[in-house]
């Protein structure tokens, strides 16, 4: 992790405290180099493809990219949520046109996610940077194991009744809390949970998951905005680029088998987990030096 002075030098601005980071009031990043913009554009295009393919917000791509251009883990997680807002819109439209969105389930989940995202935002602003890095790694390992062990059905159906509705709201609270801390949309939790716990097909789970991310990401972003830890310009660049490739991802998701989709997702997360472990260990050594 870069120290505040190093981070400020990288962004060509004066060092400031961690709460404000390298942001103006409202979270806009003061300066982006051509290299930074290129990294953000590529991250956005990849993020959109993976978002449509796996039904995720793309935080697993966005957060590392933002850290790469010099943001702290805290600012990267907060900015990632802002980028997920336009990303999820594009993906939802693509899935909805194929009838792969359960609107009632999404509404119940969203109610919980909005509440949980406020808690997640609070934790994000208070947890130590090194703790955020290790939480990120543990989360990735958990999802990798789940993707390898469980394969969703293509023809599954989500049946709603009173208790399933209650559990959907509770699931939303958990998802919102974790998403707020890690700067992800929560699709990596919702998508497998909807299939494994509620019987939804893989495509229905992905489409519904993307829809739920929209209000959750807006809620979390607003809370982070008030705390001054959102780099709005960076988030918008990623989000707009992601909207371009998200529809392609949804088409690919329909072409490949559910098992292939799970294994591809697990492979991608394994790469990120290895990188995350290395980054966390490096940060601990720098802190101890």
ABEGO torsion letter per residue (X at the ends): XBBAAAAAAAAGBBBBBAAAEBBBBGGBBABBBAAAAAAAAAAAAAAAAAAAAAGBAGAAAAAAAAAAAGBBAAAAAAAAAAAAAAAAAAAAAAAAAAGABBAAAAAAAAAAAAAAAAAAAAAAAABBAAAAAAAAAAAAAAAAAAAAABBBBAABBBBBBAAAAAAAAAAAAAAAAAAAAAGBAGAAAAAAAAAAAAGBBAAAAAAAAAAAAAAAAAAAAAAAAAAGABBAAAAAAAAAAAAAAAAAAAAAAAABBAAAAAAAAAAAAAAAAAAAAAAAAAAAAAAAX
